[in-house]
């Protein structure tokens, strides 16, 4: 399998030119973070990802995890890699300083997390869930809970999970039936949870489960759900581990991909009830869990970027190794990379990745500004951007990842269909990303309902104003010919926002029918705006002596995106404003004969 090499140059460029690294490092608390330090962090992370995690990816996929009598064994090498990962401080890097983390900004952590996901997605899920649980406890837990659990979770000594889904309650969490009955200062939890990522493992001393459950007097629906901490091993007052809690991994799922990640069926209370501790106030569990879910959604979007990058690297390497036929306008013996259609596939993979990475990094930078800026207006504006773009990062980047991983197989031809090549694993691993942490439709409905219609399109319109300002600035610049094609898609985006605002309250079924096309229209349009920001920066750097081939490549990716990806906004817009009736007026019973 092709080795993974972190694209550090592309990452640093995106951090600086679209993520706003200079602004983020100037925020309160970040003054000691320099661009040199960031570059050094990425170099070291790249080595660990390439030398330690990537070599375990394909063997881990083949071997998978094993569950026997409630005990899960991860693939060979994972336990040792996790120990090294924690010993080197990588698990703690994004965690708060108060609990032993390094407290690095989201923008700086983002490319490092991308490396873990690209090199070994199954492995990376352990840290992702742990940090999500840590954030939920940090935001909503008591001081005692924070002191008890967070230092060991930050270090990686303990891992964390989120327990939402039940056999009868997938995306519809109103159907959750797991019960929590008060007993002294704690609660007894009974019920079954499914699809629990890293719900049981052999890498950590303890596992801190966050569990959604209902109190006996809870109201029906989502307003009756509370959030509990249920550790695998109870924790004594001195911090040592006590007795085993009444919870067990009943089995692990046999999945299409991410075989190195144990996905558990968790059974709570087979012997009277697992001991759990209420987080925050009763019946506010779903609200609290969204702290963890929003963290996870951005991270799953980043998984899309990462898997796409890994699939692209694999395809690019093969395209330069494989010689087959004489490419047109090339010489005999040139590899298949010079065949026009292979060039087309590689260019579309890479140009989409440029836009995806830019969108993820831009959102991460806005998140830091929202959290740390001393200017309340600036922070509020940045948070509105984060809220607007989070479902797009999650939904659009992961949908692209599936297409890119599939195209990577196509570049390989028949060899891509053979598991030994390794290309198929990327598609299998990518396939879950549009499903877990909220399907693409859930992200799209969040975009049109909560993020556009609810505020009258204010956040989207503010972003449009910012893009229009850039277009005016670029009109007489060296990228004017690249910027011009964005005008029509941006107009479509603005019109679609207006249509959603006008339509949603009276006909929410129509906006729901148009939601996924709207998500793609938003991703393609905003993604290209950020690609243009990179193109403009590349030209500036060329004047300052930047490698001309690097600049030429950035401009070529923008040119291809404008010619081949941006035109897809036309039919998307048409389906948004003109296509809902074809869906809303159709009775699916007609499909049953």
C-alpha positions in Angstrom: 0.0 0.0 0.0 1.3 3.5 -0.9 2.9 5.3 2.1 1.1 8.3 3.4 3.0 11.6 3.2 1.3 14.5 5.0 0.8 17.4 2.6 2.5 19.8 5.0 3.1 22.5 2.4 -0.5 22.5 1.3 -1.6 22.5 4.9 0.5 25.4 6.0 -0.5 27.4 3.0 -4.2 26.8 3.8 -3.6 27.6 7.4 -2.0 30.9 6.5 -4.1 32.0 3.5 -7.6 30.9 4.3 -7.5 29.8 8.0 -6.2 33.1 9.2 -3.3 31.8 11.2 -1.9 35.3 11.8 -5.2 36.4 13.3 -5.6 33.2 15.4 -2.1 33.4 16.9 -2.8 37.0 17.9 -5.9 36.0 19.9 -5.7 36.2 23.7 -3.9 33.1 25.1 -2.3 32.3 21.7 0.5 34.8 21.8 3.3 32.2 22.3 2.2 30.3 19.2 4.4 31.2 16.2 4.3 30.1 12.6 7.6 28.4 13.2 6.2 26.4 16.1 3.2 25.4 14.0 5.4 24.3 11.2 7.5 22.2 13.7 4.3 20.6 15.1 3.2 19.6 11.6 6.6 18.2 10.7 6.6 16.0 13.8 3.0 14.9 13.4 3.7 14.1 9.8 6.5 11.7 10.9 4.3 10.0 13.4 1.4 9.6 11.0 3.6 8.4 8.2 6.0 6.2 10.1 3.7 4.7 12.9 0.0 5.0 12.0 0.0 4.6 8.2 1.8 1.2 8.2 -0.9 -0.2 10.5 -3.8 0.9 8.3 -4.1 -1.9 5.8 -3.0 -4.7 8.2 -5.6 -3.5 10.7 -8.3 -3.4 8.1 -7.5 -7.1 7.2 -7.2 -8.3 10.7 -10.0 -6.3 12.3 -11.1 -6.4 16.0 -12.2 -9.4 18.0 -14.7 -9.5 20.8 -14.8 -12.6 23.1 -16.7 -12.7 26.3 -17.0 -8.9 26.4 -13.3 -8.4 25.9 -12.2 -6.6 22.7 -8.8 -7.1 21.1 -7.7 -4.5 18.6 -5.4 -5.3 15.6 -1.7 -6.1 16.1 0.3 -2.9 16.8 -2.6 -0.7 17.7 -2.1 -0.9 21.4 1.6 -0.1 21.1 0.9 2.8 18.7 -1.7 4.2 21.1 0.8 4.1 24.0 3.4 6.0 21.8 0.7 8.4 20.6 -0.2 9.3 24.2 3.4 9.3 25.5 4.4 11.8 22.8 1.5 14.1 23.8 -0.5 13.9 20.7 -3.7 12.9 22.4 -3.5 15.9 24.7 -2.6 18.4 22.0 -6.1 19.8 21.5 -7.3 19.4 25.1 -7.6 22.3 27.6 -4.5 23.4 29.5 -6.5 23.1 32.8 -6.5 19.3 32.5 -3.1 18.6 31.2 -3.7 19.3 27.5 -1.7 21.6 25.3 -4.6 23.9 24.6 -3.6 24.5 21.0 -6.1 26.5 18.8 -8.6 24.5 16.7 -6.9 25.9 13.6 -3.5 24.5 14.6 -5.0 21.2 15.7 -7.0 20.7 12.5 -4.2 19.7 10.1 -2.7 17.4 12.8 -6.1 15.7 13.2 -6.3 15.4 9.4 -3.0 13.5 9.4 -4.3 11.0 12.0 -7.4 10.4 10.0 -5.6 10.1 6.6 -2.9 7.8 7.9 -5.3 5.5 9.9 -8.9 6.6 10.2 -9.9 3.6 12.4 -7.2 4.6 15.0 -8.1 8.3 14.9 -11.7 7.6 15.9 -10.6 6.8 19.5 -9.1 10.2 20.1 -12.0 11.9 18.3 -14.6 10.4 20.6 -12.5 10.9 23.7 -12.0 14.6 23.0 -15.7 15.0 22.2 -16.6 13.4 25.6 -14.0 15.6 27.3 -15.5 18.7 25.8 -19.0 17.8 26.8 -18.0 17.2 30.4 -15.9 20.4 30.4 -18.8 22.5 29.2 -21.6 21.0 31.3 -20.1 18.8 34.1 -19.5 19.8 37.7 -16.1 20.8 39.0 -15.9 17.4 40.7 -16.7 15.6 37.5 -14.1 17.6 35.6 -11.4 16.9 38.2 -12.3 13.2 38.3 -12.3 12.4 34.6 -10.7 15.0 32.4 -7.0 14.8 33.3 -6.9 11.1 32.5 -9.0 11.6 29.3 -6.7 14.4 28.1 -3.6 12.2 28.6 -5.3 9.3 26.9 -5.0 7.0 29.9 -8.8 6.8 29.7 -10.8 7.0 26.6 -14.3 8.3 26.1 -17.5 7.4 24.1 -20.9 8.8 23.2 -23.8 6.4 23.7 -26.9 7.7 21.7 -28.2 5.2 19.3 -30.5 2.3 20.2 -31.9 -0.5 18.1 -35.2 1.4 17.7 -33.7 4.9 17.9 -31.3 5.8 15.1 -31.4 9.5 14.1 -34.7 9.8 16.0 -33.4 10.3 19.5 -36.9 11.0 20.8 -37.4 7.2 20.7 -34.6 6.6 23.3 -35.7 4.1 25.9 -32.6 3.6 28.1 -33.6 4.3 31.7 -31.9 6.0 34.6 -33.4 5.5 38.1 -32.1 7.6 41.0 -30.2 5.8 43.8 -28.6 8.1 46.3 -26.2 10.5 44.6 -26.1 8.4 41.5 -28.4 6.6 39.1 -28.9 3.0 37.9 -28.9 2.8 34.1 -30.4 0.0 32.1 -30.7 -0.4 28.3 -28.9 -1.2 25.1 -26.9 1.1 22.9 -25.6 0.2 19.4 -23.0 1.6 17.0 -20.7 2.8 19.9 -17.4 3.6 18.4 -14.5 2.4 20.5 -17.1 1.3 23.1 -14.8 -1.4 24.4 -11.0 -1.6 23.8 -7.7 -2.9 25.1 -5.7 0.4 24.8 -7.0 2.3 27.8 -7.2 1.6 31.6 -10.8 2.9 31.7 -13.5 4.0 29.3 -15.8 6.9 30.2 -19.2 6.4 28.5 -21.5 9.4 28.1 -25.0 7.9 28.0 -28.4 9.4 27.0 -31.2 8.0 29.2 -34.6 8.9 30.6 -35.4 9.6 34.2 -38.6 7.9 35.6 -40.6 11.2 35.5 -39.1 12.5 32.3 -41.5 14.1 29.7 -41.9 12.3 26.3 -39.7 13.2 23.4 -36.3 14.8 23.2 -37.1 17.1 26.1 -37.1 14.1 28.4 -33.5 13.0 27.8 -30.7 13.4 30.3 -27.0 12.8 30.0 -24.9 10.6 32.3 -21.3 9.6 32.9 -21.0 5.8 33.2 -17.4 4.7 33.6 -16.3 1.1 32.7 -14.6 1.0 36.1 -15.9 3.2 38.9 -13.4 5.8 40.2 -12.6 5.9 43.9 -12.3 9.2 45.8 -8.5 9.0 45.6 -8.6 8.7 41.8 -7.8 5.0 41.7 -10.0 2.5 39.8 -12.6 0.7 41.8 -15.0 -2.1 40.9 -16.2 -2.9 37.4 -19.4 -1.2 36.5 -22.5 -3.1 35.3 -21.9 -2.5 31.6 -20.5 -4.8 29.0 -19.8 -5.0 25.3 -22.3 -7.6 24.1 -20.7 -7.8 20.6 -19.0 -5.7 17.9 -20.4 -5.0 14.5 -19.1 -6.6 11.3 -18.8 -3.5 9.1 -18.0 -2.5 5.5 -15.0 -0.5 6.6 -13.0 1.0 9.5 -12.4 -2.6 10.6 -9.6 -1.5 13.0 -12.2 0.5 15.0 -14.3 -1.6 17.4 -18.0 -0.6 17.0 -19.7 -2.0 20.0 -23.2 -3.0 21.1 -23.2 -1.9 24.8 -25.5 -3.5 27.4 -26.1 -1.5 30.5 -27.6 -3.0 33.7 -27.7 -6.8 33.1 -27.0 -7.2 36.9 -29.2 -4.5 38.3 -28.1 -1.3 36.7 -24.9 0.5 35.7 -24.0 3.3 38.0 -24.1 6.6 36.3 -23.7 10.3 37.3 -25.9 13.0 36.0 -24.3 15.7 33.9 -25.8 19.2 34.5 -29.6 19.4 34.9 -32.2 16.7 34.2 -33.8 16.6 30.8 -31.1 18.7 29.1 -29.1 15.8 27.9 -29.6 16.2 24.1 -28.6 19.9 24.4 -25.4 18.9 26.3 -24.7 16.1 23.9 -24.8 18.5 21.0 -21.6 20.0 22.3 -20.0 16.6 21.6 -21.9 16.1 18.4 -20.9 19.5 16.8 -17.3 18.7 17.7 -17.7 15.3 16.1 -19.4 16.7 13.0 -16.6 19.0 12.2 -14.2 16.1 12.8 -16.1 13.8 10.5 -16.0 16.4 7.8 -12.3 16.5 8.3 -12.3 12.7 7.9 -13.7 13.4 4.4 -10.8 15.7 3.6 -8.3 13.1 5.0 -9.6 10.0 3.3 -9.9 12.0 0.0 -6.2 13.0 0.4 -5.1 9.4 1.1 -7.1 8.1 -1.9 -5.6 10.8 -4.1 -2.1 10.1 -3.0 -2.7 6.4 -3.7 -4.1 7.1 -7.2 -1.4 9.6 -8.1 1.4 7.2 -7.2 -0.1 4.4 -9.2 -0.7 6.7 -12.2 3.0 7.6 -12.3 4.0 3.9 -11.9 1.7 2.3 -14.4 2.6 2.3 -18.1 -0.3 1.3 -20.4 -0.6 2.4 -24.0 0.8 5.7 -25.5 -0.9 8.7 -24.1 -2.1 11.2 -26.6 0.2 14.2 -27.0 2.8 12.3 -25.0 5.7 10.0 -25.8 5.9 6.3 -25.7 6.7 4.9 -22.3 5.0 7.8 -20.4 2.8 6.5 -17.5 -1.0 6.6 -17.5 -0.9 9.9 -15.6 -0.5 11.6 -19.1 -3.7 10.0 -20.6 -6.2 12.9 -20.8 -9.0 11.1 -18.8 -6.6 10.1 -16.1 -5.4 13.7 -15.9 -9.1 14.7 -15.6 -9.7 12.3 -12.8 -6.6 13.3 -10.9 -7.3 17.0 -11.4 -10.8 16.7 -10.1 -9.7 14.7 -7.1 -7.1 17.3 -6.2 -9.1 20.4 -7.0 -12.0 19.2 -4.8 -9.5 18.4 -2.0 -8.2 22.0 -2.3 -11.7 23.3 -1.7 -12.6 20.8 1.0 -9.4 21.5 3.0 -9.8 25.3 2.6 -13.4 25.1 3.9 -12.5 22.9 6.9 -9.5 25.1 7.9 -11.5 28.4 7.3 -14.2 27.1 9.7 -11.6 26.1 12.3 -10.1 29.5 12.2 -13.5 31.1 12.6 -14.1 28.8 15.6 -11.0 30.1 17.3 -12.1 33.7 16.7 -15.5 33.0 18.0 -14.1 31.5 21.2 -11.2 33.8 22.0 -11.7 37.2 20.4 -12.0 40.1 22.8 -14.2 41.9 20.3 -17.7 40.7 21.0 -19.0 41.7 17.5 -16.1 39.9 15.8 -16.7 36.8 18.0 -20.5 36.9 17.2 -19.9 37.2 13.5 -17.4 34.3 13.5 -19.8 32.1 15.5 -22.5 32.7 12.9 -20.1 31.5 10.2 -19.2 28.4 12.2 -22.8 27.6 12.7 -23.6 28.1 9.0 -20.7 26.1 7.7 -20.5 23.2 10.2 -23.2 21.1 8.3 -21.5 22.0 5.0 -18.1 20.8 6.2 -19.6 17.6 7.5 -22.0 16.9 4.6 -20.2 18.2 1.6 -16.7 17.1 2.5 -17.8 13.5 3.2 -19.9 13.2 0.1 -16.9 14.4 -1.9 -14.7 11.8 -0.1 -16.8 9.0 -1.4 -16.7 10.3 -4.9 -12.9 10.8 -4.7 -12.2 7.4 -3.2 -14.3 5.8 -5.9 -12.5 7.8 -8.6 -9.2 6.6 -7.0 -10.3 3.0 -7.8 -11.1 4.0 -11.3 -7.6 5.4 -11.8 -6.3 2.0 -10.9 -8.5 0.2 -13.3 -9.0 -3.5 -12.5 -6.2 -3.3 -9.9 -8.3 -0.9 -7.9 -10.9 -3.6 -7.5 -8.4 -5.9 -5.9 -8.1 -5.5 -2.1 -4.4 -6.1 -2.0 -3.9 -2.8 -3.9 -5.4 -0.9 -1.0 -7.5 1.5 -3.0 -10.8 -0.2 -2.1 -10.2 0.3 1.6 -10.4 4.0 1.2 -13.8 3.8 -0.4 -15.0 1.3 2.3 -13.7 3.5 5.1 -15.2 6.7 3.5 -18.7 5.3 3.1 -19.6 5.6 6.8 -18.7 9.3 6.9 -21.9 10.5 5.3 -23.9 8.4 7.8 -22.6 8.7 11.3 -22.9 11.8 13.4 -25.9 12.8 11.3 -26.5 11.7 7.7 -26.1 14.1 4.8 -29.8 14.8 4.8 -29.7 15.7 8.5 -26.8 18.1 7.8 -28.7 19.6 4.9 -31.9 20.1 6.8 -29.9 21.7 9.6 -28.4 24.1 7.0 -31.7 25.1 5.4 -33.8 25.1 8.6 -31.7 26.2 11.5 -28.9 28.0 9.8 -30.7 29.8 6.9 -34.4 30.0 7.5 -34.3 30.6 11.3 -32.3 33.8 11.0 -33.9 35.0 7.8 -30.7 34.1 5.9 -28.7 36.7 7.8 -25.5 34.6 8.3 -25.6 33.4 4.7 -26.1 36.9 3.4 -23.3 38.3 5.5 -21.0 35.6 4.0 -22.2 36.6 0.5 -21.3 40.2 1.2 -17.8 39.1 2.1 -17.4 37.1 -1.0 -18.7 39.9 -3.2 -16.1 42.2 -1.7 -13.4 39.8 -2.6 -14.8 39.6 -6.2 -14.6 43.3 -6.5 -11.0 43.4 -5.3 -10.0 40.6 -7.7 -11.7 42.2 -10.7 -8.5 44.0 -11.9 -6.0 41.4 -10.5 -4.0 38.5 -11.9 -6.9 36.1 -11.0 -9.7 38.2 -12.6 -10.4 35.5 -15.2 -10.6 32.9 -12.5 -12.8 35.0 -10.3 -15.3 35.9 -13.0 -16.9 32.4 -13.1 -17.9 32.7 -9.5 -20.4 35.5 -10.1 -23.2 33.3 -11.5 -22.9 30.5 -8.8 -22.8 33.2 -6.1 -26.0 34.7 -7.5 -27.6 31.3 -7.5 -26.6 30.8 -3.9 -28.1 34.2 -2.9 -31.3 33.4 -4.8 -31.5 30.0 -3.2 -31.1 31.6 0.3 -34.0 34.0 -0.5 -36.1 31.1 -1.8 -35.5 29.1 1.4 -36.4 32.1 3.6 -39.6 32.7 1.7 -40.6 29.1 1.5 -39.6 27.3 4.7 -42.3 28.4 7.1 -45.2 27.7 4.8 -43.8 24.7 3.0 -41.0 23.0 5.0 -41.4 19.8 3.0 -40.3 21.7 -0.1 -37.2 23.1 1.5 -36.4 19.6 2.9 -36.7 18.2 -0.6 -34.2 20.8 -1.8 -31.9 20.6 1.2 -29.2 18.2 -0.1 -28.8 20.1 -3.4 -28.6 23.3 -1.3 -25.8 21.8 0.8 -23.9 20.9 -2.4 -24.5 24.3 -3.9 -23.1 26.0 -0.8 -20.1 23.7 -0.6 -19.1 24.2 -4.3 -19.6 27.9 -4.2 -18.0 28.8 -0.8 -15.3 26.2 -1.5 -14.3 27.9 -4.8 -14.2 31.3 -3.1 -11.6 29.9 -0.7 -9.8 28.3 -3.6 -9.6 31.7 -5.2 -8.2 33.2 -2.0 -5.4 30.6 -2.2 -4.9 31.4 -5.9 -4.6 35.1 -5.1 -2.1 34.4 -2.3 -0.1 32.1 -4.6 0.4 34.9 -7.1 1.5 37.3 -4.3 4.0 34.7 -3.1 5.3 34.3 -6.6 6.2 37.9 -6.6 8.1 37.3 -3.4 10.0 34.4 -4.9 7.8 31.4 -4.1 8.5 28.2 -6.1 6.9 28.8 -9.5 5.7 25.2 -9.8 3.8 25.5 -6.6 2.1 28.6 -7.8 1.4 27.1 -11.2 -0.3 24.1 -9.6 -2.5 26.2 -7.3 -3.7 28.2 -10.4 -4.2 25.1 -12.4 -6.4 23.6 -9.7 -8.5 26.8 -9.6 -8.8 26.8 -13.4 -9.9 23.1 -13.5 -12.4 23.7 -10.6 -13.9 26.7 -12.4 -14.3 24.7 -15.7 -15.4 21.3 -14.3 -16.8 21.7 -10.8 -18.4 25.1 -10.6 -20.8 24.5 -13.6 -22.5 21.9 -11.4 -24.1 24.7 -9.5 -26.4 25.4 -12.4 -28.5 22.2 -12.2 -28.3 22.2 -8.4 -29.9 25.6 -8.3 -32.6 24.5 -10.8 -33.4 21.5 -8.6 -33.6 23.7 -5.5 -36.1 26.2 -6.7 -37.8 24.1 -9.4 -37.6 20.5 -8.3 -39.3 20.0 -4.9 -42.8 19.2 -6.4 -41.3 16.2 -8.2 -40.5 14.9 -4.7 -43.2 16.2 -2.5 -46.1 15.2 -4.8 -44.8 11.7 -5.2 -46.3 8.8 -3.3 -43.5 6.2 -2.6 -46.2 3.5 -2.4 -46.2 3.6 -6.2 -42.8 1.9 -6.1 -44.3 -1.2 -4.6 -45.7 -3.5 -7.2 
